[in-house]
Amino acid sequence: MSRSLANDGLTAPRGFADNGSNPTTRSCRVPDSKIPYFSLPATGGHTFQLAAQAGKIVVIYFYPKDSTPGCTTEGQQFRDLHAEFSAAGAVILGISRDSLKSHENFKAKQAFPFELGADTDETVCNLFGVIKMKNMYGKQVRGIERSTFVIDNAGVLRREWRGVKVPGHVQEVLDFVKTL
Protein backbone atom coordinates (compact mmCIF):
# COMPACT_ATOMS: atom_id res chain seq x y z
CA MET A 1 0.00 0.00 0.00
CA SER A 2 1.17 3.47 -0.67
CA ARG A 3 1.62 6.03 2.00
CA SER A 4 1.91 9.74 1.67
CA LEU A 5 2.92 12.88 3.46
CA ALA A 6 0.61 15.10 1.51
CA ASN A 7 0.49 18.70 2.57
CA ASP A 8 -2.33 19.67 0.20
CA GLY A 9 -0.58 22.96 -0.55
CA LEU A 10 0.70 23.41 2.98
CA THR A 11 4.35 23.36 3.84
CA ALA A 12 5.58 21.49 6.85
CA PRO A 13 5.48 23.76 9.89
CA ARG A 14 8.56 24.97 11.70
CA GLY A 15 10.22 22.06 13.49
CA PHE A 16 9.04 19.41 11.04
CA ALA A 17 11.49 17.67 8.76
CA ASP A 18 10.49 15.23 6.07
CA ASN A 19 13.80 14.17 4.60
CA GLY A 20 14.44 11.17 6.85
CA SER A 21 18.18 11.56 6.28
CA ASN A 22 19.14 11.67 9.95
CA PRO A 23 17.45 8.94 11.98
CA THR A 24 18.12 10.76 15.25
CA THR A 25 16.59 14.07 14.15
CA ARG A 26 13.60 15.17 16.16
CA SER A 27 11.25 16.04 13.35
CA CYS A 28 7.97 16.82 15.02
CA ARG A 29 8.64 18.81 18.13
CA VAL A 30 6.68 22.00 17.95
CA PRO A 31 3.50 21.88 19.98
CA ASP A 32 0.73 24.03 18.53
CA SER A 33 1.86 23.26 14.96
CA LYS A 34 -0.39 21.67 12.37
CA ILE A 35 0.61 18.10 11.58
CA PRO A 36 1.15 17.37 7.87
CA TYR A 37 -1.37 14.85 6.58
CA PHE A 38 -0.13 11.30 6.28
CA SER A 39 -1.57 7.89 5.56
CA LEU A 40 -0.33 4.39 6.23
CA PRO A 41 -1.62 0.82 6.07
CA ALA A 42 -3.37 -0.33 9.22
CA THR A 43 -4.98 -3.43 10.63
CA GLY A 44 -8.42 -4.54 9.58
CA GLY A 45 -7.71 -3.77 5.93
CA HIS A 46 -7.80 -0.04 6.66
CA THR A 47 -5.58 2.79 5.57
CA PHE A 48 -5.24 5.30 8.39
CA GLN A 49 -5.49 8.81 6.98
CA LEU A 50 -4.94 11.73 9.31
CA ALA A 51 -7.04 13.95 7.03
CA ALA A 52 -10.02 11.64 7.56
CA GLN A 53 -9.82 12.24 11.32
CA ALA A 54 -10.77 15.93 11.06
CA GLY A 55 -12.98 16.89 13.98
CA LYS A 56 -11.55 14.15 16.22
CA ILE A 57 -8.76 14.11 18.74
CA VAL A 58 -6.07 11.67 17.59
CA VAL A 59 -3.76 9.87 20.00
CA ILE A 60 -0.80 8.32 18.19
CA TYR A 61 1.50 6.13 20.19
CA PHE A 62 4.73 4.77 18.72
CA TYR A 63 6.10 1.58 20.20
CA PRO A 64 9.19 -0.50 19.38
CA LYS A 65 7.89 -4.00 18.63
CA ASP A 66 4.75 -6.13 18.66
CA SER A 67 4.35 -8.75 21.39
CA THR A 68 7.21 -7.55 23.58
CA PRO A 69 6.54 -7.03 27.29
CA GLY A 70 6.54 -3.22 27.47
CA CYS A 71 4.68 -2.80 24.19
CA THR A 72 2.08 -5.35 25.20
CA THR A 73 1.51 -3.65 28.55
CA GLU A 74 1.19 -0.22 26.91
CA GLY A 75 -1.26 -1.54 24.32
CA GLN A 76 -3.31 -3.28 27.01
CA GLN A 77 -3.56 -0.04 28.97
CA PHE A 78 -4.79 1.84 25.88
CA ARG A 79 -7.24 -1.05 25.35
CA ASP A 80 -8.49 -0.92 28.92
CA LEU A 81 -9.11 2.85 28.75
CA HIS A 82 -10.36 2.84 25.14
CA ALA A 83 -13.99 3.54 26.10
CA GLU A 84 -12.92 6.61 28.06
CA PHE A 85 -10.80 7.87 25.16
CA SER A 86 -13.77 7.36 22.83
CA ALA A 87 -16.11 9.19 25.22
CA ALA A 88 -13.65 12.11 25.14
CA GLY A 89 -13.83 12.16 21.32
CA ALA A 90 -10.44 10.57 20.73
CA VAL A 91 -9.27 7.86 18.37
CA ILE A 92 -6.14 5.84 19.11
CA LEU A 93 -3.55 4.59 16.63
CA GLY A 94 -0.54 2.51 17.61
CA ILE A 95 2.40 2.59 15.17
CA SER A 96 5.52 0.47 14.87
CA ARG A 97 7.76 -0.80 12.08
CA ASP A 98 6.26 -4.30 12.26
CA SER A 99 4.42 -5.85 9.31
CA LEU A 100 0.65 -5.83 8.96
CA LYS A 101 0.64 -9.58 9.55
CA SER A 102 2.48 -9.12 12.84
CA HIS A 103 0.10 -6.29 13.78
CA GLU A 104 -2.98 -8.39 12.98
CA ASN A 105 -1.72 -11.20 15.22
CA PHE A 106 -0.80 -8.79 18.04
CA LYS A 107 -4.14 -6.97 17.81
CA ALA A 108 -6.14 -10.21 17.82
CA LYS A 109 -4.21 -11.76 20.70
CA GLN A 110 -4.60 -8.64 22.85
CA ALA A 111 -8.16 -7.77 21.69
CA PHE A 112 -7.18 -4.20 20.86
CA PRO A 113 -10.26 -2.18 19.82
CA PHE A 114 -8.11 0.31 17.87
CA GLU A 115 -5.99 -0.02 14.75
CA LEU A 116 -2.24 -0.54 14.50
CA GLY A 117 -0.35 1.17 11.69
CA ALA A 118 2.47 -0.59 9.85
CA ASP A 119 5.23 1.94 9.16
CA THR A 120 7.65 -0.56 7.65
CA ASP A 121 9.58 2.09 5.73
CA GLU A 122 9.66 4.53 8.69
CA THR A 123 7.95 7.37 6.80
CA VAL A 124 5.66 8.37 9.65
CA CYS A 125 8.30 7.51 12.27
CA ASN A 126 10.61 10.02 10.58
CA LEU A 127 7.84 12.62 10.36
CA PHE A 128 7.46 12.44 14.14
CA GLY A 129 11.20 11.99 14.80
CA VAL A 130 10.86 8.82 16.85
CA ILE A 131 13.69 6.82 15.25
CA LYS A 132 16.83 7.01 17.34
CA MET A 133 19.96 5.08 18.07
CA LYS A 134 19.51 2.73 21.01
CA ASN A 135 21.95 0.58 22.92
CA MET A 136 20.89 -3.08 22.89
CA TYR A 137 23.20 -5.60 24.47
CA GLY A 138 26.19 -3.32 23.90
CA LYS A 139 25.41 -2.61 20.24
CA GLN A 140 24.03 0.56 18.70
CA VAL A 141 20.83 -0.13 16.75
CA ARG A 142 18.18 2.07 15.19
CA GLY A 143 14.84 1.77 16.88
CA ILE A 144 11.65 3.52 17.85
CA GLU A 145 11.69 5.68 20.95
CA ARG A 146 8.43 4.98 22.80
CA SER A 147 6.48 8.21 22.25
CA THR A 148 2.92 9.50 22.26
CA PHE A 149 1.41 12.47 20.46
CA VAL A 150 -1.99 14.11 20.91
CA ILE A 151 -3.40 15.95 17.91
CA ASP A 152 -6.51 18.05 18.47
CA ASN A 153 -9.67 18.11 16.36
CA ALA A 154 -8.17 20.82 14.12
CA GLY A 155 -5.08 18.71 13.32
CA VAL A 156 -2.76 20.64 15.64
CA LEU A 157 -0.16 18.91 17.83
CA ARG A 158 -1.12 19.68 21.42
CA ARG A 159 1.16 17.46 23.47
CA GLU A 160 3.95 14.95 23.07
CA TRP A 161 5.64 12.50 25.38
CA ARG A 162 9.04 11.03 24.45
CA GLY A 163 11.08 8.32 26.11
CA VAL A 164 7.86 7.09 27.70
CA LYS A 165 7.91 4.85 30.76
CA VAL A 166 4.77 2.71 30.57
CA PRO A 167 3.46 2.73 34.17
CA GLY A 168 0.88 5.52 34.50
CA HIS A 169 1.50 6.91 31.03
CA VAL A 170 -1.80 6.01 29.37
CA GLN A 171 -3.80 7.51 32.25
CA GLU A 172 -1.75 10.71 31.93
CA VAL A 173 -2.55 10.85 28.20
CA LEU A 174 -6.26 10.31 28.91
CA ASP A 175 -6.25 13.03 31.56
CA PHE A 176 -4.74 15.43 29.02
CA VAL A 177 -7.21 14.43 26.28
CA LYS A 178 -10.09 15.21 28.64
CA THR A 179 -8.84 18.83 28.88
CA LEU A 180 -9.24 19.42 25.15
C-alpha positions in Angstrom: 0.0 0.0 0.0 1.2 3.5 -0.7 1.6 6.0 2.0 1.9 9.7 1.7 2.9 12.9 3.5 0.6 15.1 1.5 0.5 18.7 2.6 -2.3 19.7 0.2 -0.6 23.0 -0.5 0.7 23.4 3.0 4.4 23.4 3.8 5.6 21.5 6.8 5.5 23.8 9.9 8.6 25.0 11.7 10.2 22.1 13.5 9.0 19.4 11.0 11.5 17.7 8.8 10.5 15.2 6.1 13.8 14.2 4.6 14.4 11.2 6.9 18.2 11.6 6.3 19.1 11.7 10.0 17.5 8.9 12.0 18.1 10.8 15.3 16.6 14.1 14.1 13.6 15.2 16.2 11.2 16.0 13.3 8.0 16.8 15.0 8.6 18.8 18.1 6.7 22.0 18.0 3.5 21.9 20.0 0.7 24.0 18.5 1.9 23.3 15.0 -0.4 21.7 12.4 0.6 18.1 11.6 1.2 17.4 7.9 -1.4 14.8 6.6 -0.1 11.3 6.3 -1.6 7.9 5.6 -0.3 4.4 6.2 -1.6 0.8 6.1 -3.4 -0.3 9.2 -5.0 -3.4 10.6 -8.4 -4.5 9.6 -7.7 -3.8 5.9 -7.8 0.0 6.7 -5.6 2.8 5.6 -5.2 5.3 8.4 -5.5 8.8 7.0 -4.9 11.7 9.3 -7.0 14.0 7.0 -10.0 11.6 7.6 -9.8 12.2 11.3 -10.8 15.9 11.1 -13.0 16.9 14.0 -11.5 14.1 16.2 -8.8 14.1 18.7 -6.1 11.7 17.6 -3.8 9.9 20.0 -0.8 8.3 18.2 1.5 6.1 20.2 4.7 4.8 18.7 6.1 1.6 20.2 9.2 -0.5 19.4 7.9 -4.0 18.6 4.7 -6.1 18.7 4.4 -8.8 21.4 7.2 -7.6 23.6 6.5 -7.0 27.3 6.5 -3.2 27.5 4.7 -2.8 24.2 2.1 -5.4 25.2 1.5 -3.6 28.6 1.2 -0.2 26.9 -1.3 -1.5 24.3 -3.3 -3.3 27.0 -3.6 0.0 29.0 -4.8 1.8 25.9 -7.2 -1.1 25.4 -8.5 -0.9 28.9 -9.1 2.8 28.7 -10.4 2.8 25.1 -14.0 3.5 26.1 -12.9 6.6 28.1 -10.8 7.9 25.2 -13.8 7.4 22.8 -16.1 9.2 25.2 -13.6 12.1 25.1 -13.8 12.2 21.3 -10.4 10.6 20.7 -9.3 7.9 18.4 -6.1 5.8 19.1 -3.6 4.6 16.6 -0.5 2.5 17.6 2.4 2.6 15.2 5.5 0.5 14.9 7.8 -0.8 12.1 6.3 -4.3 12.3 4.4 -5.8 9.3 0.7 -5.8 9.0 0.6 -9.6 9.6 2.5 -9.1 12.8 0.1 -6.3 13.8 -3.0 -8.4 13.0 -1.7 -11.2 15.2 -0.8 -8.8 18.0 -4.1 -7.0 17.8 -6.1 -10.2 17.8 -4.2 -11.8 20.7 -4.6 -8.6 22.9 -8.2 -7.8 21.7 -7.2 -4.2 20.9 -10.3 -2.2 19.8 -8.1 0.3 17.9 -6.0 0.0 14.7 -2.2 -0.5 14.5 -0.4 1.2 11.7 2.5 -0.6 9.9 5.2 1.9 9.2 7.7 -0.6 7.6 9.6 2.1 5.7 9.7 4.5 8.7 8.0 7.4 6.8 5.7 8.4 9.7 8.3 7.5 12.3 10.6 10.0 10.6 7.8 12.6 10.4 7.5 12.4 14.1 11.2 12.0 14.8 10.9 8.8 16.8 13.7 6.8 15.3 16.8 7.0 17.3 20.0 5.1 18.1 19.5 2.7 21.0 22.0 0.6 22.9 20.9 -3.1 22.9 23.2 -5.6 24.5 26.2 -3.3 23.9 25.4 -2.6 20.2 24.0 0.6 18.7 20.8 -0.1 16.8 18.2 2.1 15.2 14.8 1.8 16.9 11.6 3.5 17.9 11.7 5.7 21.0 8.4 5.0 22.8 6.5 8.2 22.3 2.9 9.5 22.3 1.4 12.5 20.5 -2.0 14.1 20.9 -3.4 16.0 17.9 -6.5 18.1 18.5 -9.7 18.1 16.4 -8.2 20.8 14.1 -5.1 18.7 13.3 -2.8 20.6 15.6 -0.2 18.9 17.8 -1.1 19.7 21.4 1.2 17.5 23.5 3.9 14.9 23.1 5.6 12.5 25.4 9.0 11.0 24.4 11.1 8.3 26.1 7.9 7.1 27.7 7.9 4.9 30.8 4.8 2.7 30.6 3.5 2.7 34.2 0.9 5.5 34.5 1.5 6.9 31.0 -1.8 6.0 29.4 -3.8 7.5 32.2 -1.7 10.7 31.9 -2.5 10.8 28.2 -6.3 10.3 28.9 -6.3 13.0 31.6 -4.7 15.4 29.0 -7.2 14.4 26.3 -10.1 15.2 28.6 -8.8 18.8 28.9 -9.2 19.4 25.2 
